[in-house]
Amino acid sequence: MLQKARVNAKLSIGRAEQTIVHLMKKIKVMLKNRYLTAVSSIALLTIIAGCAATESPQLAPPSPVAESSPPPVKPSQPQPLIVSATNPETPTNTKIQQYLNGLTAQGFAKEDQGVWMQSGNTLLANHQGTVPLSAASITKVATSLVALQQFGPEHQFITLIGTTGKIENGVLKGDLIVQGNADPLFVWEEAIALGNALNQKGIKRVSGNLIIVDKFYMNFELDPVKSGELLKQGLNSQIWPSEAAAQYQTLPPNTPKPQIAIEGTVKVLPASPNDVQPLVKHYSLPLAELIKKMNQYSNNLMADMLADTVGGAKTVAQKAAAATGVPPAEIQLVNGSGLSEENLISPRAACALFIALERYLQPYSMTVADVLTVVGKDQGILSERSLPQLAVVKSGTLDNVSALGGALPTQKQETVWFVIMNRGANVETFRTQQEVLLKSFLNEWGSVQVSPPELTPNPARNSKVSRSEIVN
């Protein structure tokens, strides 16, 4: 089970969503390789303060677990996701033109900016709404939608631990086999819980090798050998690195320290042996909760893992276009995270992605607030920004790109779905102007004190956890 405080500490932050611009330059070399190491991720995350605690990874007795989501309740006849791109509401569109003129006066070209705003069936504003622009981490909304459509919000990634040997006097005489299943959030805490489960099975030492099969990621490491080496350390508190020891300190008091000494090496096999006997199953957080964490911290590694799981960036783009009803040309992706200026999404398509996500979740008694950041309620990369309280948003940042989109609750216009995409040499200016613009609209339309139902997270989701289960 995952504790928010610990999840916050272990989630990596990529350049696509760093809230402090000067940090981008410091991590630029690492990001050229597209992925941060887990150690670098933990170090960067010390910048983010304040985390709310829930539960921690621990063992649970065997019980039925939903590995996939049940069929949703049939929704009523939905309204179109996108509205006509012509004839936007004059007052709002005029204010957007003034906003754009202000950027032009500062040297930013209008053709590098895009805006789309709608409320219900009313188009409020449109500037280059159908033109694909650099979307940065708005891409993650597409990845979120497609992953949820494919697996369902309750889907859990199961990592199976087994062996071909026998346990005698505390020694597993044979190999310890890890059958991965693309769990994007298997980290030190999971390794500790897994080690304790194996100790409970009577295993203290493994005479054979640690065998990795299929997609097993640990601490966001894609290399199966490196992931195996990390797991080997995590299972044995006698050889914990400082990061693992630090994470142990966040666990509940009296959590056992696992001691599983593996004498052999880490090896990778294309498939599991036929005679594997299961020992422990590890269930990840449900997909909806994984996506929430991914979006709160704009975790590039998790996003790319999920995109790969559903078939890759092109599949995400195709399915996202189909789900929103926009032309395929308006969603062009080269990865699932947004960590490239070649990821292009039109403001209209991006807005439709947010609305499609909301429509998809409704039959499950969920809202976009269950998978995106609620300003003023959720910790994450947006904590440093001065955004309207209770807005449900996703932002995106590259060296020359700043994007912001989501849902803005208001009194007069109800929920306003918006996307702002900026391109130019001063990301900090774009962020400030985005915040000023949204606050000016709130002054006109009226802010709300309580989230409307369509932007309120389901409190039942707070009990969702990950767990390790001993196989008898």
Secondary structure by P-SEA (a helix, b strand, c coil): cccaaaaaacccccccccccaaaaaaaccccccccccaaaaaaaaccccbbbbcccbbbbccccccccccccccccccccccccccccccaaaaaaaaaaaaaaaaccccccbbbbbbcccccccccccccccccccaaaaaaaaaaaaaccccbbbbbbbccccccccccccccccccccccccccaaaaaaaaaaaaaaccccccccccccccccccccccaaaaaaaaaaaaccccccaaaaaaaaacccccbbbbbbbcbbbbbbccccccccccbbbbcccaaaaaaaaaacccaaaaaaaaaaaccaaaaaaaaaaaaccccccccccccccccccccccaaaaaaaaaaaaaaacccccccccccccccccccccccccccccccbbbbbcccbbbbbbbbbbcccccccbbbbbbcccaaaaaaaaaaaaaaaaaaaccccccccccccccccccccccccccc
